[in-house]
């Protein structure tokens, strides 16, 4: 979370992703870093025990929120190959 905030401070868009059990920690970190209410994407916990395919599924599920946080939500409805073609 602190890294994402630092990126944002220098003009680099960031989209932190946390698992649901770390919401309070993320909120506290944002508050401590002087950015209360800083937005982030949330995925189910845990992730350490997931297979590569399950991680891919989680990533695909959270992608629309990540794109929204980055300000490119219009790309959220595209297929991955369309996003690559549209750069």
N, C-alpha and C positions, 0 to 999 in steps of 0.2 A: 504494500500500500504506500509506504513512504517513497519507494522508487517511482511509482506512478505519479505521485504528487510532485516530486522533483522534476520529472519529465514535463509535466504540465506547466510548471513554473517557468521553464525555459522554452515553452512553445511547442513541445512535442506531444501530440495527442497520446493518451494512454487509456487502457481499458483493463483495470485490474479484475481478476477473477478469483473468487474465494469460494470455499465450501461453506455450506450453511452454518456449521458449528462455529465458524469464525466471524460471524456478523458483529458481535459485540466487540471483538478485538479490532476488526476493521474500522468500526465506528469510532472507537477510542483512539486508534492511530490517526485517523483523519482529524479528529478533534485536537490531538496533540500536535499535529503538523500544521495547525492553523487553517484547516479546510473542513470544518464540520459539515456533514451532509455530502461529502465527496461521493459521487456515484461509483458503483462497482457491480459487476455481474456475479450472480450466485449460482453455484451448482450443488447437487446433492453430495453429501459426505458418506463414505470415504471415497478416495480415488486410488489410494495406494494398492488396494487389492484387486483393482480392475484389470481385465485383459486389455491388450492393445485395441481390440475392436470395441470394447466397452468405453475406453477413453475416447476413441474416435466418435462414438455416438454422443457422448457428453459434449464434446467439442462442437459437433454439428448442432446440438440442441441450444447451446449458449451463443452460437455465432450471431443470430439476429440481435441479441442484446449487446454484444461486443461491438458490432457495426453501429448500433444506435449510439453507444457511448463515444465512438470515434467520429460520429457525425456523418456516417456514410450508410445510413439505414436503407437508402434506395437500392443498394446492392444486396440486401438481405434476402430478397425473393429470387435471386438468380442462382443457377446451378454453379458449382465450383468452376467448371470450365468457362462459363460466361463471365465470372468475376475476373479470371485470369485474362481473358480476351479484352475486357473493358478496362484493365489495368488499374 
